[in-house]
Amino acid sequence: MRIHLLSLLAAVLVVAALAGCIPRGEAVEIKSFPLDSADEIGALQGVTFDKDVSADGKGSWKIVTDKPTVVTIAETGDIDVEDARIIYRAKVRTKDFDGQVFIEMWCSFAGKGEFFSKGLQSVLSGTTDWTTMETPFFLKKGENPDNVRLNLVLNGKGTAWIDDVKVLKGAL
């Protein structure tokens, strides 16, 4: 009976591993942009620092727009990553947004151009609370971006906030 139960447990673990149910390791943070001050905003059109609305209690960037716009939140420069999955993660919130809000990541490769990943699997509209949004980019061996640009896309009009931006590295 005991051997039968152990065999059954082993079979369940093998099936779970093959189905991807067992994690291959957590993604690790390689860059962080907390958006906790107005210093990084510079001359970004329609972007202000909001000390009162924040996912982490330290403030966030507020974007008010009356037309579709793309706001570059940060650029990483060379992150020296290849043969891995990089993930753009941000916390986003909306108020009375007529349209869609999502994140996108552009990876630049010397001599090859820019390629993107859009977080269309989680799009916000209307009024929402803080939502963690992610979009991955899969890098093969030898693919190493010399810059990664992190954007917030606002296709419509209304208000959105973004906070606690991170770039993570995970296994393929």
SULURUR-V899756 format. One record per residue. N is the residue number from 1. PSI is psi in degrees with one decimal (* if undefined). Layout:
N;PSI / N;PSI
This chain:
1;-44.1 / 2;-40.9 / 3;-38.9 / 4;-43.3 / 5;-41.5 / 6;-40.6 / 7;-41.8 / 8;-43.4 / 9;-43.0 / 10;-41.6 / 11;-41.4 / 12;-42.5 / 13;-39.4 / 14;-45.8 / 15;-42.2 / 16;-41.5 / 17;-42.1 / 18;-30.3 / 19;-3.6 / 20;16.9 / 21;-18.3 / 22;120.7 / 23;146.9 / 24;18.5 / 25;146.1 / 26;152.5 / 27;145.2 / 28;145.0 / 29;130.8 / 30;-21.5 / 31;146.9 / 32;137.5 / 33;91.2 / 34;-18.6 / 35;42.5 / 36;12.5 / 37;171.2 / 38;-7.8 / 39;-39.8 / 40;-11.4 / 41;-40.9 / 42;-129.3 / 43;27.8 / 44;124.8 / 45;125.8 / 46;7.1 / 47;130.3 / 48;162.4 / 49;131.4 / 50;104.0 / 51;-16.4 / 52;-22.2 / 53;118.5 / 54;144.4 / 55;-31.0 / 56;4.4 / 57;5.9 / 58;10.1 / 59;167.3 / 60;173.4 / 61;133.7 / 62;130.9 / 63;122.9 / 64;125.7 / 65;148.6 / 66;9.6 / 67;161.7 / 68;136.8 / 69;157.7 / 70;127.9 / 71;122.9 / 72;116.7 / 73;-42.7 / 74;161.7 / 75;142.1 / 76;-23.4 / 77;-165.6 / 78;120.8 / 79;-1.4 / 80;58.3 / 81;135.4 / 82;166.8 / 83;48.4 / 84;175.1 / 85;123.9 / 86;144.8 / 87;128.0 / 88;118.9 / 89;135.1 / 90;155.9 / 91;128.4 / 92;146.5 / 93;149.6 / 94;157.9 / 95;122.9 / 96;44.6 / 97;118.4 / 98;92.7 / 99;-150.7 / 100;142.4 / 101;130.8 / 102;170.1 / 103;155.6 / 104;151.9 / 105;130.7 / 106;121.5 / 107;127.7 / 108;131.4 / 109;125.1 / 110;128.3 / 111;-5.0 / 112;-23.5 / 113;-162.2 / 114;144.0 / 115;148.5 / 116;163.3 / 117;122.5 / 118;136.3 / 119;57.7 / 120;-7.5 / 121;-17.2 / 122;96.4 / 123;137.7 / 124;150.1 / 125;167.5 / 126;-138.4 / 127;123.6 / 128;159.1 / 129;-179.3 / 130;129.5 / 131;130.6 / 132;122.0 / 133;144.7 / 134;149.1 / 135;133.0 / 136;161.3 / 137;127.7 / 138;120.5 / 139;124.8 / 140;170.2 / 141;131.9 / 142;-10.0 / 143;110.3 / 144;107.4 / 145;139.8 / 146;-7.3 / 147;146.6 / 148;122.6 / 149;129.2 / 150;118.8 / 151;156.6 / 152;122.8 / 153;127.2 / 154;96.6 / 155;82.7 / 156;-149.9 / 157;149.3 / 158;-155.2 / 159;138.5 / 160;150.3 / 161;148.7 / 162;143.3 / 163;160.7 / 164;57.6 / 165;135.3 / 166;152.4 / 167;125.5 / 168;156.8 / 169;130.6 / 170;169.9 / 171;154.2 / 172;*
